[in-house]
Amino acid sequence: FCTTASPRKTPHYAMLRSLLRQSRRAPGLLQVTEVDAHPSKLSHLLQALQVSAAVTEHRGLAVPLGGFYTELGSVVETSAAAHKFCLKKDKTSSSGMMLQNEQECPEILAIQLAGSSEIQERMMLLLKEGKPDNNQCLEARQASDNVSPAVIHKTCNVDEAQQVISPMALPGILWSMHQTADRQSGEDLHNAYSSYCGAHGALSRLSYGQIFGGDTGGTKSLCQFAPVIKFGVFVDSTITYDKTSSNWPDWYTLLADSPILCADGEALTGFKHQPASNKFRYECSRIGGLGAQYEYFSAQVEVKRFDQTRSNWIESLKMINVDCGKNGLLSGFHFE
């Protein structure tokens, strides 16, 4: 069972709360404390912001946006952990931008109208301590996967088309930056008989060969960025296997009689074998803003003999990969 998890695929627009707050230096402009993730409400907000911006720009000024950030995590959580990810210049790069986890986000952007651009498009001027930051502007680029959107900062140039960005594109860009950061974090672990996703991720692919057969030479399970609101706890399945033996009696019956299914609004964030009990255990965690759920059937594979000998079942399991794709998360699976 796969669940959509992309801002381009779900009505919850990125599962992120993109928070835009007015700068104290710009009284009278639209004040926003929180943006609902639904795209229609986001659209209304940005249109309203655009109207306010147009009034100020008519006076020859740019509009400070204040701290621009996303927020991941539960609003009812009592821990002091920072859940804000501020848009900032990447100090390790001459032109890169990054999302940095902090308690508070400084004023970073001023939106200004470019004379030759469309009315819904703006130039994004970087700020430092409320003032222009060395005449630097955001510039649209492709991410490292050569598909997803990203931004860098370059010297402002009104003739550079890539520096004219619609505010409507910013949530999708921030989502893409979170995905890239999650891939580069190295927090996901996929070992023999286990898979664990990091602090902000859930399984989008589960490899039967790796999880149930301990084979790490082929296709492995895969995690994808997702805003985890609340981590679950590992619970026992009824699937058992003694790793010290090369045989697995009734393996097909155990798998077929033990469907794994998370509750609505949850996805799998971990799967492991418990040596003490020989049981496989799984973790379902609550994910913010999941989209529609749908059933997916993997390709059929041939099983030469339904017996307990490893050589007769491992090759079949290695060919079974439950894959929800780039924009989906795995909320359950069932062997047939």
C-alpha positions, 0 to 999 in steps of 0.5 A, spaced: 500 500 500 503 506 497 501 513 499 503 519 495 508 524 499 510 529 494 507 536 493 506 535 486 502 529 487 498 531 494 493 536 495 497 537 502 502 541 498 509 538 500 507 536 507 511 542 510 508 548 513 511 553 510 511 559 514 512 566 512 512 572 517 512 579 516 518 583 518 517 588 523 521 593 519 515 593 514 508 595 518 502 595 515 503 589 510 500 582 510 501 578 517 501 571 516 503 566 522 502 560 519 500 557 512 495 551 511 498 546 506 492 546 502 495 549 495 488 553 494 489 556 501 497 557 499 495 560 493 490 565 496 496 567 501 501 568 496 496 572 492 494 577 498 502 577 499 503 579 492 497 585 492 501 588 499 507 587 495 505 591 489 503 597 493 510 597 497 513 596 490 509 602 487 513 606 492 520 604 490 521 599 495 522 591 496 518 587 501 522 584 506 519 577 508 522 576 514 525 569 516 523 564 511 523 557 513 519 550 513 517 547 520 518 539 521 515 536 527 509 535 531 506 542 534 504 538 540 511 536 542 514 538 548 521 537 547 525 543 546 528 541 539 528 546 534 523 544 528 524 550 524 529 549 517 531 556 515 533 558 508 540 560 509 547 561 505 551 555 505 557 557 508 561 551 505 559 553 498 561 560 494 553 560 491 549 554 495 543 555 499 541 550 504 536 549 510 539 549 517 535 547 523 535 552 528 530 555 533 529 562 530 530 564 523 533 571 521 530 575 516 533 573 509 529 575 503 526 581 500 521 580 494 522 586 489 519 587 482 523 586 476 521 591 470 521 586 465 518 580 469 510 578 469 506 581 475 506 574 478 514 573 478 519 577 483 526 577 484 528 575 491 534 579 494 538 576 500 538 580 506 543 580 512 541 583 518 535 587 515 540 590 509 541 587 502 547 582 502 552 584 497 547 585 492 546 577 492 539 574 489 536 567 488 537 564 482 533 558 480 537 551 478 536 544 478 538 540 484 544 534 483 539 529 480 538 534 474 530 534 475 528 537 482 528 544 482 533 548 487 536 555 488 543 558 489 545 565 490 548 570 485 549 577 483 543 580 482 541 581 474 535 583 472 536 581 465 538 574 468 531 570 467 533 564 472 533 570 477 525 571 476 522 567 480 514 566 482 513 566 490 508 560 488 515 556 486 518 557 493 514 551 497 516 546 491 523 548 491 524 548 499 521 541 499 526 539 493 532 542 498 529 537 504 529 531 499 536 533 497 539 534 504 535 527 506 539 523 501 546 526 503 545 526 510 547 518 510 542 517 516 538 511 512 541 504 514 539 498 510 543 492 512 542 484 512 535 483 515 533 490 517 532 497 514 532 504 518 530 511 515 533 517 518 530 523 522 525 525 516 524 519 512 520 513 511 520 507 506 518 507 499 521 501 497 522 494 501 527 489 498 524 482 500 531 479 499 535 484 503 529 484 509 527 476 509 533 473 506 539 478 509 542 479 501 545 485 501 548 484 494 542 486 490 537 491 490 536 494 497 530 497 501 530 505 500 527 511 504 525 517 502 524 524 505 518 525 509 516 530 515 515 525 521 510 528 526 511 522 531 515 516 531 512 509 532 514 503 536 517 497 533 511 491 534 512 484 533 509 481 526 508 473 526 513 472 521 519 468 524 525 466 521 531 463 525 538 466 522 542 461 524 539 455 520 539 455 512 532 452 512 526 456 513 520 451 514 513 454 511 516 461 509 511 462 504 505 460 509 508 465 514 509 471 509 502 470 506 499 469 513 502 475 516 500 482 512 503 488 514 499 494 515 500 501 518 494 505 520 491 511 516 496 517 516 502 512 517 508 509 513 513 504 515 519 507 518 523 501 520 523 493 519 528 489 523 529 481 525 529 480 532 534 475 534 532 473 541 525 472 538 526 470 531 521 475 529 521 480 524 518 487 527 516 493 524 515 501 525 509 505 523 510 513 524 505 518 523 507 522 517 504 530 516 499 531 510 499 524 506 495 524 500 491 518 497 492 511 498 492 506 493 494 498 492 500 496 488 502 489 485 509 487 484 511 483 478 510 476 479 516 471 480 517 464 479 518 459 485 521 453 483 520 449 489 516 451 495 520 447 500 525 450 506 531 449 503 534 456 502 537 455 495 530 454 493 527 461 496 532 466 496 532 467 489 525 468 488 525 473 494 531 477 491 526 478 485 521 481 489 521 489 491 515 493 493 516 499 490 512 505 491 516 510 486 519 517 487 513 520 490 510 514 494 511 512 501 510 504 503 504 504 508 504 496 508 505 490 504 502 483 503 505 476 500 501 472 496 
